[in-house]
Amino acid sequence: MPQQVLKGGGYDVIVIGGGIMGIALATVESERGRRVLLLEREERPVGASVQNFGLLWCLGQPAHLWKRALRTRARWLALAGKAGFQAAANGSIHLAHGDLDAGVLKEFVETAPEGFEGHWLEAGEIPARCTAVRRDGLVGGLWSPHETTVDGREALPRLLEWLQRERGVDVRFDAAVSRVEAPEVVSAAGIFRADRIHVCTGTELRILFPEVYRASGITKTKLQMWRTHRQPGGWRLGPSLCAGLTYLHYAAFAGCPSLPALRARYEQTHAEHLAHGIHVLLAQNALGEAIVGDTHHYSLTHDPFLHDDLDRLIADYLGTFASVPDPRVAQRWVGMYAKIPGKTDLIAHPQPGVTIVNALGGAGMTLSFGLAEELVPE
Ligand SMILES: Cc1cc2nc3c(=O)[nH]c(=O)nc-3n(C[C@H](O)[C@H](O)[C@H](O)COP(=O)(O)OP(=O)(O)OC[C@H]3O[C@@H](n4cnc5c(N)ncnc54)[C@H](O)[C@@H]3O)c2cc1C
């Protein structure tokens, strides 16, 4: 392919990667008046930002990221109207089946970050908010209005179109970047130059700056999940749902005094689930499809297969707390995201003017725009 060299002042900023992190940085850079080029290797977004639940899961984040999550959510809600995609601020209910679940949730509320607007619901109050919840053994739940659902399949293409149309961002697909020698970027679409380069390549860790990734301890998380057909009769789930296993997964609950006892109980009753990193969320997108997942396995190289037995473990646990009218599965898939165990992101500067922004783990949709605001200079 002939390579085009755009010398000098074509662009102020080059963003490599058209997932949500690249989009968030392009959004904030262009808002601050810079000319932005975004290079995406695929013909359309298909990375983690499309493979996910689409949940802005504010409540699960560690306290120091709470404001970042709220700022990200506010951006999503504003962009939905501008770019033309759906964002449903349905909230969530964290369900409690027994005193240990309830203890963790109530302890969370006592120390919840400023601005948290949720509150405890007694078991009898829950069916009015969500008919999917099973009542056996239910003692109550934590209602939170902050959690919001988007659909990456819809939102990502719309955001990229909006960036081109309204912000003049030059978005190039089929433009895999093979080398960065700041200020120069070598791609399948040509060689470009800019003083600032953001590298947001998600799970692609071997081509650009592999030594930075190796030193960081980054790994890849493989997840299994599915969605059903559109639920019949316009049925709506309302709030997204989860139960005890989820409280072991999210950092928000790490400081709750009852958590070790909850973990000990699950180690006895759900050892297999824990061994496969399973915690279960149930959400619904704007199309009416119910979304269910997921597993978590960590490795730099994963087998590419879906494991039926793991889907069964997810379904079994889901069945203990919720059901949807039509559980038939329409699509199952494997998703993959980059993560550094114990850390919430990777920000690195391998060359002058170059910033790697990666490893947002299972929270990239929840934290991307807020992180971009913090990273991009005024
Ligand atoms: C199954 C699953 C469920 C999840 N659920 C949620 C959730 O509910 N809520 C939440 O907040 N987060 C969730 N996440 C996490 C979230 O999806 C990720 O944190 C986020 O999408 C990462 O965004 P990214 O832009 O870093 O990566 P990606 O979306 O993977 O984007 C990276 C992009 O870079 C491109 N690229 C790579 N190499 C090159 C190159 N050399 N040149 C040009 N382009 C390149 C890729 O093609 C890709 O489009 C989930 C993830 C998965 C997999």
The ligand as an SDF file (V2000), in Angstrom:
LIG
                    3D

 53 58  0  0  0  0  0  0  0  0999 V2000
  -17.4260   -9.3530   28.2660 C   0  0  0  0  0  0  0  0  0  0  0  0
  -17.0950   -7.9890   28.8090 C   0  0  0  0  0  0  0  0  0  0  0  0
  -17.9940   -7.3370   29.6500 C   0  0  0  0  0  0  0  0  0  0  0  0
  -17.6930   -6.0580   30.1200 C   0  0  0  0  0  0  0  0  0  0  0  0
  -18.6520   -5.3710   30.8080 N   0  0  0  0  0  0  0  0  0  0  0  0
  -18.4150   -4.0670   31.1500 C   0  0  0  0  0  0  0  0  0  0  0  0
  -19.4160   -3.2810   31.7420 C   0  0  0  0  0  0  0  0  0  0  0  0
  -20.5610   -3.7020   31.8950 O   0  0  0  0  0  0  0  0  0  0  0  0
  -19.0960   -2.0270   32.1460 N   0  0  0  0  0  0  0  0  0  0  0  0
  -17.8570   -1.4910   31.9570 C   0  0  0  0  0  0  0  0  0  0  0  0
  -17.6150   -0.3630   32.3730 O   0  0  0  0  0  0  0  0  0  0  0  0
  -16.8950   -2.1960   31.3370 N   0  0  0  0  0  0  0  0  0  0  0  0
  -17.1370   -3.4650   30.9240 C   0  0  0  0  0  0  0  0  0  0  0  0
  -16.1830   -4.1710   30.3070 N   0  0  0  0  0  0  0  0  0  0  0  0
  -14.8490   -3.5790   30.1330 C   0  0  0  0  0  0  0  0  0  0  0  0
  -14.8190   -2.5840   28.9930 C   0  0  0  0  0  0  0  0  0  0  0  0
  -15.4990   -3.1080   27.8770 O   0  0  0  0  0  0  0  0  0  0  0  0
  -13.3390   -2.2730   28.6680 C   0  0  0  0  0  0  0  0  0  0  0  0
  -12.6940   -1.7790   29.8150 O   0  0  0  0  0  0  0  0  0  0  0  0
  -13.2500   -1.2010   27.5920 C   0  0  0  0  0  0  0  0  0  0  0  0
  -14.0880   -1.5110   26.5010 O   0  0  0  0  0  0  0  0  0  0  0  0
  -11.8130   -1.0720   27.1010 C   0  0  0  0  0  0  0  0  0  0  0  0
  -11.8060   -0.0810   26.1020 O   0  0  0  0  0  0  0  0  0  0  0  0
  -10.5250    0.1410   25.2210 P   0  0  0  0  0  0  0  0  0  0  0  0
  -10.8170    1.2900   24.3330 O   0  0  0  0  0  0  0  0  0  0  0  0
   -9.3240    0.2140   26.1030 O   0  0  0  0  0  0  0  0  0  0  0  0
  -10.3630   -1.2310   24.4000 O   0  0  0  0  0  0  0  0  0  0  0  0
  -11.1280   -1.7670   23.0930 P   0  0  0  0  0  0  0  0  0  0  0  0
  -12.5690   -1.4780   23.1380 O   0  0  0  0  0  0  0  0  0  0  0  0
  -10.7120   -3.1820   22.9180 O   0  0  0  0  0  0  0  0  0  0  0  0
  -10.5270   -0.8920   21.9270 O   0  0  0  0  0  0  0  0  0  0  0  0
   -9.2170   -1.0140   21.4630 C   0  0  0  0  0  0  0  0  0  0  0  0
   -9.2370   -0.7010   19.9790 C   0  0  0  0  0  0  0  0  0  0  0  0
   -7.9010   -0.5630   19.5060 O   0  0  0  0  0  0  0  0  0  0  0  0
   -7.8530   -1.1230   18.2110 C   0  0  0  0  0  0  0  0  0  0  0  0
   -6.4390   -1.4520   17.9450 N   0  0  0  0  0  0  0  0  0  0  0  0
   -5.6610   -2.3700   18.5590 C   0  0  0  0  0  0  0  0  0  0  0  0
   -4.4100   -2.3510   18.0580 N   0  0  0  0  0  0  0  0  0  0  0  0
   -4.4010   -1.3930   17.1060 C   0  0  0  0  0  0  0  0  0  0  0  0
   -3.3890   -0.8890   16.2240 C   0  0  0  0  0  0  0  0  0  0  0  0
   -2.1440   -1.3810   16.2600 N   0  0  0  0  0  0  0  0  0  0  0  0
   -3.7010    0.0940   15.3620 N   0  0  0  0  0  0  0  0  0  0  0  0
   -4.9780    0.6300   15.3380 C   0  0  0  0  0  0  0  0  0  0  0  0
   -5.9610    0.1710   16.1450 N   0  0  0  0  0  0  0  0  0  0  0  0
   -5.6730   -0.8090   17.0280 C   0  0  0  0  0  0  0  0  0  0  0  0
   -8.7340   -2.3520   18.3210 C   0  0  0  0  0  0  0  0  0  0  0  0
   -9.1610   -2.8040   17.0510 O   0  0  0  0  0  0  0  0  0  0  0  0
   -9.8800   -1.8140   19.1660 C   0  0  0  0  0  0  0  0  0  0  0  0
  -10.9350   -1.2840   18.3970 O   0  0  0  0  0  0  0  0  0  0  0  0
  -16.4570   -5.4490   29.8070 C   0  0  0  0  0  0  0  0  0  0  0  0
  -15.5670   -6.0960   28.9420 C   0  0  0  0  0  0  0  0  0  0  0  0
  -15.8840   -7.3510   28.4310 C   0  0  0  0  0  0  0  0  0  0  0  0
  -14.9280   -8.0000   27.4770 C   0  0  0  0  0  0  0  0  0  0  0  0
  1  2  1  0
  2  3  1  0
  2 52  2  0
  3  4  2  0
  4  5  1  0
  4 50  1  0
  5  6  2  0
  6  7  1  0
  6 13  1  0
  7  8  2  0
  7  9  1  0
  9 10  1  0
 10 11  2  0
 10 12  1  0
 12 13  2  0
 13 14  1  0
 14 15  1  0
 14 50  1  0
 15 16  1  0
 16 17  1  0
 16 18  1  0
 18 19  1  0
 18 20  1  0
 20 21  1  0
 20 22  1  0
 22 23  1  0
 23 24  1  0
 24 25  2  0
 24 26  1  0
 24 27  1  0
 27 28  1  0
 28 29  2  0
 28 30  1  0
 28 31  1  0
 31 32  1  0
 32 33  1  0
 33 34  1  0
 33 48  1  0
 34 35  1  0
 35 36  1  0
 35 46  1  0
 36 37  1  0
 36 45  1  0
 37 38  2  0
 38 39  1  0
 39 40  1  0
 39 45  2  0
 40 41  1  0
 40 42  2  0
 42 43  1  0
 43 44  2  0
 44 45  1  0
 46 47  1  0
 46 48  1  0
 48 49  1  0
 50 51  2  0
 51 52  1  0
 52 53  1  0
M  END
$$$$
